[in-house]
Amino acid sequence: MRKGFVLGVAALPLLAGGCIAKTAFDVVTLPVKAAGQTADWATTSQDEADRNAGRKLRKQEAREGRERKKHEEACRKDPDNCGPYQGYRAGDPEGDED
């Protein structure tokens, strides 16, 4: 009984050695991983930038469509006072209020 206990205690550092080494490695690499994650959160990838630009353009086009529809309805109601559309145009930097 005593031999088994002594062997178990003697083998414990060998069995736990891998765990301790892995934990030490994780502790050492943690700041590098944290810095990398922070950089990922702080920067915008090209994919994200393209997606955001597309979303903004779709919103602008929807706004232009709504305003053109209002203009056409006003022209149908009063054709004498109707001129060419002079409202908001999607992608026009001068007319962009957003």
MMTF fields as JSON, N, C-alpha, C and O atoms, coordinates in Angstrom:
{
  "mmtfVersion": "1.0.0",
  "mmtfProducer": "UNKNOWN",
  "numBonds": 391,
  "numAtoms": 392,
  "numGroups": 98,
  "numChains": 1,
  "numModels": 1,
  "chainsPerModel": [1],
  "groupsPerChain": [98],
  "chainIdList": ["A"],
  "bondAtomList": [4, 2, 8, 6, 12, 10, 16, 14, 20, 18, 24, 22, 28, 26, 32, 30, 36, 34, 40, 38, 44, 42, 48, 46, 52, 50, 56, 54, 60, 58, 64, 62, 68, 66, 72, 70, 76, 74, 80, 78, 84, 82, 88, 86, 92, 90, 96, 94, 100, 98, 104, 102, 108, 106, 112, 110, 116, 114, 120, 118, 124, 122, 128, 126, 132, 130, 136, 134, 140, 138, 144, 142, 148, 146, 152, 150, 156, 154, 160, 158, 164, 162, 168, 166, 172, 170, 176, 174, 180, 178, 184, 182, 188, 186, 192, 190, 196, 194, 200, 198, 204, 202, 208, 206, 212, 210, 216, 214, 220, 218, 224, 222, 228, 226, 232, 230, 236, 234, 240, 238, 244, 242, 248, 246, 252, 250, 256, 254, 260, 258, 264, 262, 268, 266, 272, 270, 276, 274, 280, 278, 284, 282, 288, 286, 292, 290, 296, 294, 300, 298, 304, 302, 308, 306, 312, 310, 316, 314, 320, 318, 324, 322, 328, 326, 332, 330, 336, 334, 340, 338, 344, 342, 348, 346, 352, 350, 356, 354, 360, 358, 364, 362, 368, 366, 372, 370, 376, 374, 380, 378, 384, 382, 388, 386],
  "bondOrderList": [1, 1, 1, 1, 1, 1, 1, 1, 1, 1, 1, 1, 1, 1, 1, 1, 1, 1, 1, 1, 1, 1, 1, 1, 1, 1, 1, 1, 1, 1, 1, 1, 1, 1, 1, 1, 1, 1, 1, 1, 1, 1, 1, 1, 1, 1, 1, 1, 1, 1, 1, 1, 1, 1, 1, 1, 1, 1, 1, 1, 1, 1, 1, 1, 1, 1, 1, 1, 1, 1, 1, 1, 1, 1, 1, 1, 1, 1, 1, 1, 1, 1, 1, 1, 1, 1, 1, 1, 1, 1, 1, 1, 1, 1, 1, 1, 1],
  "groupList": [{"groupName": "MET", "atomNameList": ["N", "CA", "C", "O"], "elementList": ["N", "C", "C", "O"], "formalChargeList": [0, 0, 0, 0], "bondAtomList": [1, 0, 2, 1, 3, 2], "bondOrderList": [1, 1, 2], "singleLetterCode": "M", "chemCompType": "L-PEPTIDE LINKING"}, {"groupName": "ARG", "atomNameList": ["N", "CA", "C", "O"], "elementList": ["N", "C", "C", "O"], "formalChargeList": [0, 0, 0, 0], "bondAtomList": [1, 0, 2, 1, 3, 2], "bondOrderList": [1, 1, 2], "singleLetterCode": "R", "chemCompType": "L-PEPTIDE LINKING"}, {"groupName": "LYS", "atomNameList": ["N", "CA", "C", "O"], "elementList": ["N", "C", "C", "O"], "formalChargeList": [0, 0, 0, 0], "bondAtomList": [1, 0, 2, 1, 3, 2], "bondOrderList": [1, 1, 2], "singleLetterCode": "K", "chemCompType": "L-PEPTIDE LINKING"}, {"groupName": "GLY", "atomNameList": ["N", "CA", "C", "O"], "elementList": ["N", "C", "C", "O"], "formalChargeList": [0, 0, 0, 0], "bondAtomList": [1, 0, 2, 1, 3, 2], "bondOrderList": [1, 1, 2], "singleLetterCode": "G", "chemCompType": "PEPTIDE LINKING"}, {"groupName": "PHE", "atomNameList": ["N", "CA", "C", "O"], "elementList": ["N", "C", "C", "O"], "formalChargeList": [0, 0, 0, 0], "bondAtomList": [1, 0, 2, 1, 3, 2], "bondOrderList": [1, 1, 2], "singleLetterCode": "F", "chemCompType": "L-PEPTIDE LINKING"}, {"groupName": "VAL", "atomNameList": ["N", "CA", "C", "O"], "elementList": ["N", "C", "C", "O"], "formalChargeList": [0, 0, 0, 0], "bondAtomList": [1, 0, 2, 1, 3, 2], "bondOrderList": [1, 1, 2], "singleLetterCode": "V", "chemCompType": "L-PEPTIDE LINKING"}, {"groupName": "LEU", "atomNameList": ["N", "CA", "C", "O"], "elementList": ["N", "C", "C", "O"], "formalChargeList": [0, 0, 0, 0], "bondAtomList": [1, 0, 2, 1, 3, 2], "bondOrderList": [1, 1, 2], "singleLetterCode": "L", "chemCompType": "L-PEPTIDE LINKING"}, {"groupName": "ALA", "atomNameList": ["N", "CA", "C", "O"], "elementList": ["N", "C", "C", "O"], "formalChargeList": [0, 0, 0, 0], "bondAtomList": [1, 0, 2, 1, 3, 2], "bondOrderList": [1, 1, 2], "singleLetterCode": "A", "chemCompType": "L-PEPTIDE LINKING"}, {"groupName": "PRO", "atomNameList": ["N", "CA", "C", "O"], "elementList": ["N", "C", "C", "O"], "formalChargeList": [0, 0, 0, 0], "bondAtomList": [1, 0, 2, 1, 3, 2], "bondOrderList": [1, 1, 2], "singleLetterCode": "P", "chemCompType": "L-PEPTIDE LINKING"}, {"groupName": "CYS", "atomNameList": ["N", "CA", "C", "O"], "elementList": ["N", "C", "C", "O"], "formalChargeList": [0, 0, 0, 0], "bondAtomList": [1, 0, 2, 1, 3, 2], "bondOrderList": [1, 1, 2], "singleLetterCode": "C", "chemCompType": "L-PEPTIDE LINKING"}, {"groupName": "ILE", "atomNameList": ["N", "CA", "C", "O"], "elementList": ["N", "C", "C", "O"], "formalChargeList": [0, 0, 0, 0], "bondAtomList": [1, 0, 2, 1, 3, 2], "bondOrderList": [1, 1, 2], "singleLetterCode": "I", "chemCompType": "L-PEPTIDE LINKING"}, {"groupName": "THR", "atomNameList": ["N", "CA", "C", "O"], "elementList": ["N", "C", "C", "O"], "formalChargeList": [0, 0, 0, 0], "bondAtomList": [1, 0, 2, 1, 3, 2], "bondOrderList": [1, 1, 2], "singleLetterCode": "T", "chemCompType": "L-PEPTIDE LINKING"}, {"groupName": "ASP", "atomNameList": ["N", "CA", "C", "O"], "elementList": ["N", "C", "C", "O"], "formalChargeList": [0, 0, 0, 0], "bondAtomList": [1, 0, 2, 1, 3, 2], "bondOrderList": [1, 1, 2], "singleLetterCode": "D", "chemCompType": "L-PEPTIDE LINKING"}, {"groupName": "GLN", "atomNameList": ["N", "CA", "C", "O"], "elementList": ["N", "C", "C", "O"], "formalChargeList": [0, 0, 0, 0], "bondAtomList": [1, 0, 2, 1, 3, 2], "bondOrderList": [1, 1, 2], "singleLetterCode": "Q", "chemCompType": "L-PEPTIDE LINKING"}, {"groupName": "TRP", "atomNameList": ["N", "CA", "C", "O"], "elementList": ["N", "C", "C", "O"], "formalChargeList": [0, 0, 0, 0], "bondAtomList": [1, 0, 2, 1, 3, 2], "bondOrderList": [1, 1, 2], "singleLetterCode": "W", "chemCompType": "L-PEPTIDE LINKING"}, {"groupName": "SER", "atomNameList": ["N", "CA", "C", "O"], "elementList": ["N", "C", "C", "O"], "formalChargeList": [0, 0, 0, 0], "bondAtomList": [1, 0, 2, 1, 3, 2], "bondOrderList": [1, 1, 2], "singleLetterCode": "S", "chemCompType": "L-PEPTIDE LINKING"}, {"groupName": "GLU", "atomNameList": ["N", "CA", "C", "O"], "elementList": ["N", "C", "C", "O"], "formalChargeList": [0, 0, 0, 0], "bondAtomList": [1, 0, 2, 1, 3, 2], "bondOrderList": [1, 1, 2], "singleLetterCode": "E", "chemCompType": "L-PEPTIDE LINKING"}, {"groupName": "ASN", "atomNameList": ["N", "CA", "C", "O"], "elementList": ["N", "C", "C", "O"], "formalChargeList": [0, 0, 0, 0], "bondAtomList": [1, 0, 2, 1, 3, 2], "bondOrderList": [1, 1, 2], "singleLetterCode": "N", "chemCompType": "L-PEPTIDE LINKING"}, {"groupName": "HIS", "atomNameList": ["N", "CA", "C", "O"], "elementList": ["N", "C", "C", "O"], "formalChargeList": [0, 0, 0, 0], "bondAtomList": [1, 0, 2, 1, 3, 2], "bondOrderList": [1, 1, 2], "singleLetterCode": "H", "chemCompType": "L-PEPTIDE LINKING"}, {"groupName": "TYR", "atomNameList": ["N", "CA", "C", "O"], "elementList": ["N", "C", "C", "O"], "formalChargeList": [0, 0, 0, 0], "bondAtomList": [1, 0, 2, 1, 3, 2], "bondOrderList": [1, 1, 2], "singleLetterCode": "Y", "chemCompType": "L-PEPTIDE LINKING"}],
  "groupTypeList": [0, 1, 2, 3, 4, 5, 6, 3, 5, 7, 7, 6, 8, 6, 6, 7, 3, 3, 9, 10, 7, 2, 11, 7, 4, 12, 5, 5, 11, 6, 8, 5, 2, 7, 7, 3, 13, 11, 7, 12, 14, 7, 11, 11, 15, 13, 12, 16, 7, 12, 1, 17, 7, 3, 1, 2, 6, 1, 2, 13, 16, 7, 1, 16, 3, 1, 16, 1, 2, 2, 18, 16, 16, 7, 9, 1, 2, 12, 8, 12, 17, 9, 3, 8, 19, 13, 3, 19, 1, 7, 3, 12, 8, 16, 3, 12, 16, 12],
  "groupIdList": [1, 2, 3, 4, 5, 6, 7, 8, 9, 10, 11, 12, 13, 14, 15, 16, 17, 18, 19, 20, 21, 22, 23, 24, 25, 26, 27, 28, 29, 30, 31, 32, 33, 34, 35, 36, 37, 38, 39, 40, 41, 42, 43, 44, 45, 46, 47, 48, 49, 50, 51, 52, 53, 54, 55, 56, 57, 58, 59, 60, 61, 62, 63, 64, 65, 66, 67, 68, 69, 70, 71, 72, 73, 74, 75, 76, 77, 78, 79, 80, 81, 82, 83, 84, 85, 86, 87, 88, 89, 90, 91, 92, 93, 94, 95, 96, 97, 98],
  "secStructList": [7, 2, 2, 2, 2, 2, 2, 2, 2, 2, 2, 2, 2, 2, 2, 2, 2, 2, 2, 2, 2, 2, 2, 2, 2, 2, 2, 2, 2, 2, 2, 2, 2, 2, 2, 2, 2, 2, 2, 2, 2, 2, 1, 7, 7, 2, 2, 2, 2, 2, 2, 2, 2, 2, 2, 2, 2, 2, 2, 2, 2, 2, 2, 2, 2, 2, 2, 2, 2, 2, 2, 2, 2, 2, 2, 2, 2, 7, 4, 4, 4, 7, 7, 1, 7, 7, 1, 7, 7, 6, 6, 7, 6, 6, 6, 7, 7, 7],
  "xCoordList": [0.82, 0.0, 0.862, 0.611, 1.891, 2.759, 3.557, 3.828, 3.952, 4.709, 3.873, 4.388, 2.603, 1.71, 1.554, 1.532, 1.447, 1.322, 2.586, 2.514, 3.742, 5.022, 5.195, 5.637, 4.854, 4.964, 4.01, 4.371, 2.816, 1.847, 2.338, 2.241, 2.867, 3.392, 4.614, 4.793, 5.46, 6.66, 6.283, 6.966, 5.23, 4.817, 4.016, 3.85, 3.529, 2.7, 3.396, 2.781, 4.645, 5.284, 5.441, 5.355, 5.668, 5.791, 4.456, 4.412, 3.384, 2.062, 1.59, 0.96, 1.888, 1.437, 2.396, 2.066, 3.567, 4.567, 4.07, 4.323, 3.366, 2.83, 1.797, 1.748, 0.981, -0.037, 0.605, 0.173, 1.632, 2.306, 2.996, 2.931, 3.657, 4.332, 3.318, 3.568, 2.195, 1.162, 0.605, 0.387, 0.379, -0.137, 0.88, 0.514, 2.148, 3.198, 3.251, 3.393, 3.137, 3.138, 1.942, 2.082, 0.763, -0.443, -0.297, -0.714, 0.289, 0.473, 1.44, 1.237, 2.489, 3.477, 2.88, 3.151, 2.069, 1.533, 0.252, -0.206, -0.319, -1.581, -1.49, -2.387, -0.455, -0.406, -0.339, -0.914, 0.355, 0.443, -0.927, -1.338, -1.623, -2.962, -3.926, -4.745, -3.828, -4.713, -4.442, -5.377, -3.167, -2.826, -3.346, -3.843, -3.235, -3.749, -5.25, -5.765, -5.959, -7.416, -7.824, -8.781, -7.107, -7.39, -7.189, -7.984, -6.127, -5.881, -7.008, -7.431, -7.495, -8.611, -9.861, -10.574, -10.124, -11.312, -11.166, -12.16, -9.953, -9.734, -9.66, -9.825, -9.417, -9.265, -10.452, -11.166, -10.642, -11.712, -11.081, -10.219, -11.502, -10.966, -11.558, -12.546, -10.941, -11.439, -12.837, -13.677, -13.092, -14.428, -15.472, -16.538, -15.152, -16.079, -16.284, -17.404, -15.204, -15.311, -16.194, -17.025, -16.016, -16.843, -18.309, -19.2, -18.546, -19.917, -20.57, -21.729, -19.831, -20.378, -20.631, -21.636, -19.73, -19.92, -21.147, -21.923, -21.319, -22.496, -23.784, -24.773, -23.776, -24.962, -25.302, -26.467, -24.274, -24.502, -25.072, -25.988, -24.529, -25.018, -26.467, -27.269, -26.807, -28.2, -29.154, -30.262, -28.735, -29.584, -29.762, -30.859, -28.681, -28.775, -29.702, -30.517, -29.571, -30.433, -31.892, -32.78, -32.148, -33.527, -34.084, -35.24, -33.256, -33.704, -34.011, -35.031, -33.131, -33.377, -34.659, -35.435, -34.884, -36.107, -37.356, -38.336, -37.327, -38.494, -38.743, -39.885, -37.669, -37.842, -38.303, -39.122, -37.788, -38.235, -39.71, -40.449, -40.135, -41.54, -42.441, -43.494, -42.024, -42.798, -42.873, -43.921, -41.747, -41.708, -42.666, -43.399, -42.655, -43.55, -45.012, -45.849, -45.332, -46.712, -47.134, -48.258, -46.223, -46.541, -46.745, -47.602, -45.975, -46.121, -47.457, -48.079, -47.888, -49.176, -50.32, -51.305, -50.187, -51.248, -51.268, -52.339, -50.09, -50.014, -48.962, -47.843, -49.312, -48.321, -47.83, -46.752, -48.591, -48.183, -46.975, -46.149, -46.873, -45.767, -44.673, -43.946, -44.567, -43.601, -42.41, -42.561, -41.25, -40.017, -39.198, -39.674, -37.979, -37.133, -36.797, -36.818, -36.493, -36.169, -34.892, -33.864, -34.947, -33.8, -33.423, -32.663, -33.949, -33.76, -32.468, -31.499, -32.481, -31.329, -30.95, -31.818, -29.644, -29.139, -28.144, -27.208, -28.348, -27.456, -26.057, -25.868, -25.07, -23.677, -23.193, -22.029, -24.054, -23.661, -23.022, -23.713, -21.737, -21.092, -21.636, -21.59, -22.15, -22.681, -23.992, -24.268, -24.806, -26.119, -26.152, -27.221, -25.001, -24.945, -24.951, -23.999, -26.046, -26.172, -25.765, -25.555, -25.646, -25.371, -23.971, -23.594],
  "yCoordList": [-1.188, 0.0, 1.25, 2.218, 1.188, 2.349, 2.552, 3.692, 1.448, 1.56, 2.244, 3.064, 1.909, 2.519, 4.017, 4.81, 4.378, 5.793, 6.556, 7.652, 5.984, 6.618, 6.726, 7.762, 5.674, 5.735, 6.784, 7.509, 6.859, 7.862, 9.27, 10.128, 9.509, 10.841, 11.144, 12.278, 10.135, 10.333, 10.599, 11.366, 9.991, 10.16, 11.442, 11.868, 12.047, 13.247, 14.381, 14.966, 14.718, 15.792, 15.447, 16.332, 14.185, 13.79, 13.914, 14.344, 13.54, 13.621, 15.063, 15.422, 15.877, 17.268, 18.17, 19.324, 17.672, 18.505, 19.103, 20.274, 18.315, 18.831, 19.918, 20.904, 19.742, 20.745, 22.046, 23.135, 21.919, 23.114, 23.845, 25.071, 23.084, 23.703, 24.392, 25.499, 23.751, 24.352, 25.618, 26.619, 25.569, 26.745, 27.88, 29.034, 27.558, 28.59, 29.183, 30.396, 28.342, 28.824, 29.738, 30.786, 29.341, 30.158, 31.508, 32.529, 31.522, 32.78, 33.687, 34.9, 33.112, 33.913, 34.484, 35.636, 33.701, 34.163, 34.982, 35.567, 35.033, 35.763, 37.24, 37.721, 37.989, 39.409, 39.6, 40.549, 38.706, 38.812, 38.568, 39.292, 37.561, 37.266, 38.411, 38.768, 38.985, 40.094, 41.309, 41.988, 41.588, 42.732, 42.506, 43.437, 41.287, 40.982, 41.141, 41.674, 40.687, 40.817, 42.282, 42.693, 43.066, 44.501, 45.176, 46.028, 44.797, 45.369, 44.99, 45.811, 43.753, 43.339, 44.16, 44.55, 44.418, 45.197, 46.658, 47.306, 47.181, 48.604, 48.937, 50.098, 47.953, 48.23, 47.661, 46.78, 48.181, 47.719, 46.98, 47.526, 45.76, 45.002, 45.534, 46.268, 45.156, 45.593, 45.049, 45.73, 43.824, 43.237, 44.077, 44.367, 44.466, 45.287, 46.65, 47.159, 47.237, 48.548, 48.466, 49.344, 47.401, 47.23, 47.036, 47.599, 46.234, 45.974, 47.265, 47.533, 48.067, 49.328, 50.32, 51.03, 50.374, 51.282, 50.876, 51.729, 49.577, 49.096, 49.419, 49.813, 49.254, 49.563, 51.052, 51.423, 51.894, 53.347, 53.725, 54.543, 53.129, 53.434, 52.976, 53.686, 51.793, 51.318, 52.253, 52.503, 52.771, 53.724, 55.004, 55.559, 55.478, 56.693, 56.469, 57.33, 55.313, 55.025, 54.906, 55.329, 54.341, 54.251, 55.643, 55.926, 56.516, 57.89, 58.609, 59.289, 58.458, 59.096, 58.567, 59.332, 57.263, 56.679, 57.244, 57.54, 57.396, 57.97, 59.405, 59.794, 60.196, 61.599, 61.735, 62.6, 60.893, 60.937, 60.547, 61.128, 59.574, 59.149, 60.303, 60.54, 61.016, 62.182, 63.241, 63.85, 63.457, 64.453, 64.054, 64.894, 62.772, 62.301, 62.431, 62.791, 62.144, 62.286, 63.754, 64.075, 64.639, 66.076, 66.525, 67.367, 65.978, 66.34, 65.845, 66.519, 64.667, 64.159, 65.028, 65.242, 65.529, 66.362, 67.757, 68.319, 68.312, 69.676, 69.721, 70.183, 69.243, 69.168, 70.541, 70.629, 71.597, 72.923, 73.457, 74.177, 73.108, 73.615, 72.558, 72.583, 71.655, 70.561, 70.791, 71.019, 70.728, 70.847, 69.576, 68.583, 69.609, 68.426, 68.183, 69.1, 66.949, 66.581, 67.288, 67.173, 68.013, 68.747, 68.295, 68.972, 67.17, 66.732, 65.973, 66.105, 65.188, 64.422, 63.374, 62.716, 63.219, 62.196, 61.327, 61.835, 60.031, 59.088, 59.182, 59.249, 59.188, 59.247, 60.643, 60.816, 61.643, 63.026, 63.617, 63.784, 63.942, 64.445, 65.797, 66.111, 66.598, 67.91, 67.788, 68.584, 66.801, 66.65, 65.686, 65.413, 65.167, 64.172, 64.851, 65.536, 64.651, 65.283, 64.338, 64.783, 63.028, 62.031, 62.106, 61.332],
  "zCoordList": [0.0, 0.0, 0.0, -0.719, 0.838, 0.946, -0.324, -0.703, -1.008, -2.252, -3.339, -4.098, -3.41, -4.391, -4.158, -5.098, -2.908, -2.572, -2.936, -3.493, -2.625, -2.932, -4.444, -4.94, -5.18, -6.642, -7.226, -8.154, -6.688, -7.159, -6.921, -7.798, -5.729, -5.409, -6.267, -6.711, -6.506, -7.323, -8.788, -9.466, -9.271, -10.669, -10.891, -12.034, -9.85, -9.973, -10.728, -11.619, -10.415, -11.19, -12.668, -13.52, -12.98, -14.38, -15.112, -16.264, -14.448, -15.063, -15.201, -16.196, -14.217, -14.228, -14.983, -15.258, -15.32, -15.994, -17.285, -17.566, -18.077, -19.329, -19.095, -19.83, -18.083, -17.776, -17.313, -17.691, -16.497, -15.983, -17.133, -17.228, -18.001, -19.135, -20.056, -20.533, -20.302, -21.157, -20.52, -21.201, -19.223, -18.519, -18.573, -18.796, -18.371, -18.44, -19.845, -20.0, -20.864, -22.25, -22.503, -23.134, -22.012, -22.182, -21.502, -22.049, -20.314, -19.58, -20.32, -20.371, -20.894, -21.621, -22.901, -23.242, -23.621, -24.908, -24.777, -25.759, -23.607, -23.413, -23.801, -24.493, -23.392, -23.793, -25.309, -25.841, -25.999, -27.457, -28.082, -28.989, -27.602, -28.124, -27.833, -28.679, -26.639, -26.274, -27.148, -27.573, -27.421, -28.277, -29.693, -30.327, -30.187, -31.522, -31.604, -32.587, -30.587, -30.569, -30.498, -31.154, -29.71, -29.61, -30.961, -31.358, -31.668, -32.99, -33.951, -34.765, -33.862, -34.719, -34.434, -35.358, -33.178, -32.814, -33.228, -33.555, -33.219, -33.477, -34.961, -35.336, -35.805, -37.23, -38.004, -37.523, -39.199, -40.075, -41.25, -41.938, -41.479, -42.601, -43.904, -43.895, -45.02, -46.319, -46.563, -47.152, -46.114, -46.24, -45.515, -46.057, -44.282, -43.494, -44.148, -44.195, -44.65, -45.294, -46.534, -46.766, -47.341, -48.535, -48.169, -48.805, -47.141, -46.695, -46.21, -46.529, -45.439, -44.931, -46.061, -46.047, -47.037, -48.169, -48.979, -49.411, -49.183, -49.912, -49.183, -49.802, -47.871, -47.062, -47.17, -47.309, -47.104, -47.186, -48.556, -48.647, -49.615, -50.959, -51.137, -51.744, -50.611, -50.709, -49.977, -50.451, -48.826, -48.103, -48.903, -48.951, -49.534, -50.344, -51.54, -51.871, -52.181, -53.33, -52.915, -53.654, -51.749, -51.262, -51.001, -51.318, -50.42, -50.156, -51.473, -51.588, -52.46, -53.757, -54.382, -54.955, -54.274, -54.829, -54.178, -54.861, -52.847, -52.145, -52.591, -52.835, -52.697, -53.084, -54.535, -54.846, -55.417, -56.812, -56.921, -57.716, -56.132, -56.137, -55.683, -56.275, -54.634, -54.172, -55.271, -55.485, -55.968, -57.047, -58.172, -58.694, -58.541, -59.6, -59.2, -60.029, -57.941, -57.464, -57.509, -57.896, -57.108, -57.151, -58.605, -58.874, -59.532, -60.949, -61.515, -62.336, -61.069, -61.535, -61.029, -61.736, -59.799, -59.216, -59.846, -60.076, -60.123, -60.659, -61.775, -61.548, -62.984, -64.072, -64.559, -65.148, -64.325, -64.8, -64.029, -64.59, -62.752, -61.921, -61.727, -60.733, -62.659, -62.509, -63.421, -64.621, -62.844, -63.612, -63.458, -62.907, -63.942, -63.784, -62.304, -61.483, -62.002, -60.621, -60.189, -60.857, -59.087, -58.563, -57.149, -56.457, -56.735, -55.353, -55.121, -55.868, -54.081, -53.627, -54.661, -55.234, -54.902, -55.799, -55.041, -54.423, -55.091, -54.405, -54.962, -56.176, -54.076, -54.496, -54.838, -55.199, -54.735, -55.027, -53.78, -52.775, -53.798, -52.574, -52.122, -50.933, -53.048, -52.657, -51.909, -51.011, -52.266, -51.66, -50.493, -49.948, -50.099, -49.027, -47.676, -47.304, -46.937, -45.618, -44.504, -43.375, -44.789, -43.742, -43.229, -42.349]
}
